[in-house]
Amino acid sequence: MKMIRLRAGKERSLLRRHPWIFESAIAKGGGDSGETVRVESAEGQFLGWAAFSPSSKIRARVWSFDEAQRIDEGFFQASIAKAVQARTRFDIQSNGARLIHGESDGLPGLIVDRYGDTLVAQFTSAGVERWKDAIADALLAETGLAKLYERSDASSRTLEGLAEQTGWLRGQGPTDLVLQEHGWKLHLSIANGHKTGFYLDQRDSRHKFAAYTQRLQFQRVLNCFCYTGGFSVAALSGGAGHVTSIDSSAPALEMGAANVALNGFDAARATWMDADVNASLRQFGNEGRTFDAIILDPPKFAPTVAHAERAARAYKDINRLAFKLLEPGGVLFTYSCSGGISADLFHKIVAGAGSDAGVDGFITERMGGAPDHPMTIAFPEGEYLKGLVIMRR
């Protein structure tokens, strides 16, 4: 078994059971791509079994902190069974769920979503790439399903020295599916959609927005960065009079319109704009348009902390513009999915945007990812999605 030895003092995070080992923490040792290595402190103390990645700044990711643990097919079978079983204890009002959420489920770099009878997996680290076949077999055995599609096209694979790979790993079937969620249905494409096909992490936020719409009787809703219109459908299901949805992807907007039709809503209650969000918000301001509710769910502006300053300016700008368009008593649902932006920093950014817009508001709720996208005590980086619900005073 190959080994890596850490520099003095670099064992502290592993003693807290954090799974990442950065290149700068390693004094000597290594392995092949994805190979399991023994991790030791500078004094030779066992710390964990980890998957080595020669290309990544995260040079190793820990599989287990138990010295007696063997990293073999049985390990992956047990880890996948534990993750899938955990989802049975969550309240998931959908036939779509995240079954494995990377480090939070003890499987660094592995994402697995279920859409009905189809599994979709992303292998984003060298370790899970090396064990792909064993993982695929274990997934089908544990879920009892026969179809597994691979969406290993995330940009993070390049950091691991891995090429993009997509297509059927096990079985075969349609790639255009329909998701059932709460009281509505949503089209998705596992072959061409974002992530594994859809944003399951916003499931509970969409349900919350529908409830706000019904209770406060929103008439004019603005959904920015709408993608395929999940929040738009939620708003219409809550009784919104009209929803304006903006995105820069024409195919996503076409699917959004199809989702409105799929749920039996009048197409006249929805407007779809293929446009830049910032420019549109400014245009609405110049036209004197206002809205009862606004959703801001932008793409990842800061993938790492190094991008936080630039991202903060972008988040502040769109929130400032949105505040100016919000009616008194109106509600803003605003989000950041950037891992480099902490919840505390995001709050400060939104507060600064409100101040610049001359607007104050009540924070009525703090939002996060759905429970099947968990953050653990040992891995706070799992809290990538954070949101605020703000009612303008």
C-alpha positions in Angstrom: 0.0 0.0 0.0 1.4 3.4 -1.0 1.6 6.2 1.6 1.6 9.9 1.9 3.1 11.7 5.0 1.9 15.1 6.0 3.9 18.1 7.1 4.0 18.8 10.8 0.8 20.3 12.1 -1.2 19.5 8.9 -3.0 16.6 10.6 -5.4 18.8 12.6 -8.2 18.9 10.0 -8.1 15.1 9.5 -8.3 14.6 13.3 -11.5 16.6 13.0 -12.5 14.1 10.2 -12.4 16.7 7.4 -11.8 14.6 4.2 -9.6 17.0 2.1 -5.8 16.9 2.0 -4.2 19.8 0.0 -1.0 19.5 -2.0 0.8 22.0 0.4 0.1 19.7 3.4 2.0 16.7 2.0 5.7 16.2 2.9 6.3 13.1 0.8 4.6 10.2 -0.9 2.0 9.7 -3.5 0.2 7.3 -5.8 -1.4 6.8 -9.2 -4.6 8.6 -10.1 -7.4 7.4 -7.8 -5.2 4.9 -6.0 -5.9 4.4 -2.3 -3.0 5.6 -0.1 -2.3 5.4 3.6 -2.2 8.9 5.2 0.1 9.4 8.1 1.1 12.4 10.2 4.6 13.7 10.4 5.2 11.4 13.4 3.9 8.4 11.5 0.4 8.2 13.1 -2.3 6.7 10.9 -4.9 9.3 9.9 -6.9 7.7 7.1 -7.3 5.9 3.8 -7.5 8.4 0.9 -7.9 8.5 -2.9 -4.8 10.2 -4.4 -5.1 12.7 -7.2 -1.8 13.7 -8.9 -3.4 16.7 -10.7 -5.6 18.3 -8.2 -4.7 20.9 -5.5 -6.9 18.7 -3.3 -4.3 16.0 -3.6 -6.2 13.4 -1.7 -9.7 12.8 -0.4 -10.3 10.5 2.6 -12.4 7.4 2.2 -12.2 6.3 5.8 -10.6 7.3 9.1 -10.7 3.7 10.3 -7.3 1.9 10.1 -9.0 -1.5 9.9 -11.2 -0.5 6.9 -10.5 -2.1 3.6 -11.3 0.1 0.5 -12.8 -2.5 -1.8 -16.0 -3.3 -3.5 -17.6 -4.1 -0.1 -16.7 -0.6 1.2 -18.6 1.0 -1.7 -21.6 -1.3 -1.4 -21.9 -0.5 2.3 -21.4 3.3 1.8 -24.0 3.5 -1.0 -26.5 1.4 1.0 -26.0 3.8 4.0 -26.6 6.9 1.8 -29.6 5.5 0.1 -31.1 4.4 3.4 -30.7 7.9 4.8 -32.9 9.3 2.1 -35.8 7.2 3.4 -35.7 9.3 6.6 -36.0 12.6 4.8 -39.3 14.3 3.8 -38.9 14.2 0.0 -42.2 15.1 -1.8 -40.9 14.1 -5.2 -40.0 11.1 -7.4 -36.6 12.8 -7.8 -34.0 12.8 -5.1 -30.3 13.1 -4.5 -29.1 9.7 -3.3 -25.4 10.5 -2.9 -24.0 13.9 -2.1 -20.2 13.5 -2.3 -18.2 14.1 0.8 -21.4 14.5 2.9 -22.1 10.8 2.3 -18.5 9.6 2.6 -18.0 9.3 -1.1 -15.9 12.3 -2.2 -16.5 13.4 -5.8 -19.6 11.2 -6.4 -23.1 12.7 -7.1 -26.0 10.5 -7.8 -29.6 11.7 -8.5 -32.7 9.6 -9.0 -35.4 10.6 -11.4 -38.1 8.0 -11.2 -36.7 4.8 -12.5 -33.5 6.4 -13.8 -30.2 7.1 -12.0 -27.8 9.8 -13.1 -24.3 9.9 -11.7 -21.4 12.4 -11.8 -17.9 11.1 -11.1 -15.9 14.2 -10.4 -12.8 12.9 -8.6 -10.0 10.5 -9.4 -11.0 8.2 -6.6 -14.6 7.5 -7.7 -13.4 7.4 -11.4 -11.1 4.5 -10.5 -13.9 2.6 -8.8 -16.6 3.5 -11.3 -17.6 0.0 -12.3 -17.9 -1.2 -8.7 -20.0 1.9 -7.8 -22.3 1.5 -10.8 -23.0 -2.1 -9.9 -23.6 -1.2 -6.2 -26.0 1.6 -7.2 -28.2 -0.7 -9.2 -28.1 -3.5 -6.6 -29.1 -1.1 -3.8 -31.8 0.7 -5.6 -33.2 -2.2 -7.6 -33.1 0.0 -10.8 -31.6 -1.0 -14.2 -30.8 2.3 -15.8 -27.7 4.5 -14.9 -26.7 7.5 -17.0 -23.3 9.2 -16.6 -23.0 13.0 -16.6 -19.3 13.4 -15.8 -19.0 16.6 -17.7 -18.5 19.0 -14.8 -15.6 21.4 -15.1 -14.1 20.1 -11.9 -13.1 16.9 -13.7 -10.4 18.8 -15.6 -8.8 19.8 -12.2 -8.5 16.0 -11.5 -6.9 15.4 -14.9 -10.0 13.6 -16.1 -11.7 13.9 -19.5 -15.4 14.5 -19.8 -17.6 11.4 -20.2 -21.3 11.1 -20.7 -23.7 8.4 -21.8 -25.4 5.2 -20.5 -23.3 3.2 -18.0 -25.9 0.6 -17.3 -29.1 -0.1 -19.2 -30.6 2.3 -21.7 -33.8 4.4 -22.0 -35.2 7.9 -22.7 -33.1 10.9 -21.6 -36.1 13.3 -21.6 -38.1 12.6 -18.4 -40.9 14.1 -16.3 -40.3 14.9 -12.7 -43.1 14.9 -10.2 -42.6 17.4 -7.4 -45.1 18.4 -4.8 -48.3 19.2 -6.7 -46.7 19.8 -10.2 -44.7 18.2 -12.9 -41.5 19.3 -14.7 -39.8 18.3 -17.9 -36.1 17.6 -17.7 -33.3 16.3 -19.9 -30.6 14.1 -18.2 -28.5 14.4 -21.3 -28.5 18.1 -21.8 -29.9 19.7 -18.7 -27.7 21.5 -16.1 -26.0 19.4 -13.4 -27.6 15.9 -13.7 -30.6 17.3 -15.5 -32.3 19.5 -12.9 -31.9 21.5 -9.7 -33.3 19.2 -7.1 -31.7 21.2 -4.4 -34.3 24.0 -4.8 -37.2 21.6 -4.4 -38.3 22.9 -0.9 -37.7 26.5 -1.9 -40.0 26.1 -4.9 -42.7 24.7 -2.5 -42.1 27.6 -0.1 -42.5 30.1 -2.8 -45.8 28.5 -3.9 -47.0 28.8 -0.3 -46.0 32.5 -0.1 -47.8 33.2 -3.4 -51.0 31.5 -2.2 -50.9 33.3 1.2 -50.0 36.8 0.0 -51.8 36.5 -3.4 -48.9 37.7 -5.6 -50.2 39.1 -8.9 -46.9 40.1 -10.6 -44.0 37.7 -10.2 -40.5 38.1 -11.7 -38.3 34.9 -11.9 -34.7 35.8 -12.8 -32.3 33.2 -14.1 -35.4 31.0 -14.4 -33.8 28.0 -16.3 -36.7 25.7 -17.1 -39.2 27.6 -15.0 -39.4 25.6 -11.8 -40.1 28.7 -9.7 -42.5 29.9 -12.4 -44.6 26.8 -12.2 -44.5 27.0 -8.4 -45.8 30.6 -8.6 -48.6 29.7 -11.0 -49.6 26.7 -8.8 -49.8 29.2 -5.9 -52.2 31.4 -7.9 -49.9 34.1 -9.2 -51.7 36.3 -11.7 -48.7 36.6 -14.1 -45.1 35.4 -14.1 -42.3 37.0 -16.1 -39.3 34.7 -16.5 -35.9 35.6 -17.7 -33.0 33.5 -18.8 -30.2 33.6 -21.5 -30.9 30.0 -22.7 -33.6 29.7 -25.4 -33.8 25.9 -25.0 -34.4 26.3 -21.3 -37.1 28.9 -21.9 -38.8 26.6 -24.4 -38.9 23.8 -21.8 -40.2 26.3 -19.3 -43.1 27.1 -21.5 -43.7 23.4 -22.0 -43.7 23.0 -18.2 -46.5 25.6 -17.9 -48.5 23.7 -20.5 -47.8 20.4 -18.8 -49.4 21.6 -15.6 -52.5 23.0 -17.4 -51.8 26.7 -16.8 -52.9 29.3 -19.2 -49.9 30.3 -21.4 -51.1 34.0 -21.2 -50.2 34.0 -17.5 -46.5 33.6 -18.4 -44.0 35.7 -20.3 -40.6 34.2 -21.3 -37.7 36.6 -22.0 -34.5 35.4 -23.7 -32.4 38.2 -22.2 -29.7 39.4 -19.9 -31.0 39.6 -16.3 -29.1 42.7 -15.3 -30.0 44.6 -18.4 -33.7 43.6 -18.0 -33.8 44.7 -14.4 -32.5 48.1 -15.4 -35.0 48.3 -18.3 -37.8 47.5 -15.9 -36.6 50.3 -13.6 -36.5 52.8 -16.4 -40.1 51.8 -17.4 -41.3 52.1 -13.8 -42.4 48.5 -13.6 -42.7 46.8 -10.2 -43.4 43.3 -8.9 -45.0 41.7 -5.9 -42.4 39.0 -5.7 -39.0 38.4 -7.3 -36.8 35.3 -7.4 -33.0 35.7 -7.9 -31.4 32.3 -8.4 -28.3 33.1 -10.4 -25.6 30.6 -11.5 -22.4 30.1 -9.5 -20.6 33.4 -9.4 -17.8 32.2 -7.0 -16.7 28.6 -7.4 -13.9 29.2 -4.8 -13.1 31.8 -2.1 -10.6 33.3 -4.5 -13.5 34.5 -6.6 -15.5 35.9 -3.7 -14.7 39.6 -4.2 -15.7 39.7 -7.8 -18.8 37.6 -7.1 -19.8 39.8 -4.2 -20.1 42.8 -6.6 -22.2 40.7 -9.0 -24.6 39.5 -6.3 -24.8 43.0 -4.9 -25.7 44.5 -8.2 -28.6 42.2 -9.1 -30.0 42.4 -5.6 -29.8 46.2 -5.6 -31.7 46.3 -8.9 -34.3 43.8 -7.7 -34.9 45.8 -4.5 -35.8 48.8 -6.5 -38.4 46.9 -8.5 -40.0 45.3 -5.4 -43.3 46.8 -4.2 -43.6 47.7 -0.5 -44.8 44.5 1.2 -43.4 42.5 -1.7 -41.1 39.5 -1.2 -37.6 38.8 -2.5 -36.3 35.2 -2.6 -32.6 35.6 -3.2 -30.0 32.9 -3.4 -26.3 32.1 -3.9 -25.1 28.7 -4.9 -21.4 29.8 -4.7 -19.3 27.7 -2.4 -16.9 30.7 -2.1 -19.6 32.9 -0.6 -20.5 32.0 3.1 -24.0 32.5 4.5 -22.7 35.4 6.6 -21.1 37.1 3.6 -24.2 36.6 1.5 -26.3 38.3 4.2 -23.9 41.3 4.2 -23.9 41.5 0.4 -27.7 41.6 0.4 -27.8 44.1 3.2 -25.5 46.4 1.3 -27.6 46.1 -1.8 -30.7 47.1 0.2 -28.9 50.0 1.7 -27.7 51.2 -1.8 -31.3 50.8 -3.1 -32.7 52.8 -0.1 -34.8 49.7 0.8 -35.1 47.9 4.2 -36.9 44.6 4.8 -37.7 41.8 7.2 -35.7 38.6 6.8 -38.6 36.1 7.2 -36.7 32.9 6.4 -33.2 31.6 5.7 -33.1 28.9 3.0 -30.7 26.1 2.1 -30.6 23.1 -0.1 -33.2 20.3 0.3 -32.4 17.8 3.0 -31.2 15.2 0.5 -28.3 17.6 -0.2 -26.9 17.5 3.3 -24.2 19.4 5.0 -22.4 17.5 7.8 -20.7 18.7 10.9 -17.3 17.7 9.7 -17.7 19.1 6.1 -19.2 22.6 6.3 -18.2 23.2 2.6 -21.3 21.1 1.8 -23.3 24.3 2.5 -23.0 25.7 -1.0 -26.6 26.9 -1.4 -27.9 29.6 0.8 -30.9 31.9 0.5 -32.8 34.7 2.1 -36.5 35.5 2.0 -37.0 39.2 2.5 -40.2 41.1 2.8 -39.8 44.8 1.9 -40.9 47.2 4.6 
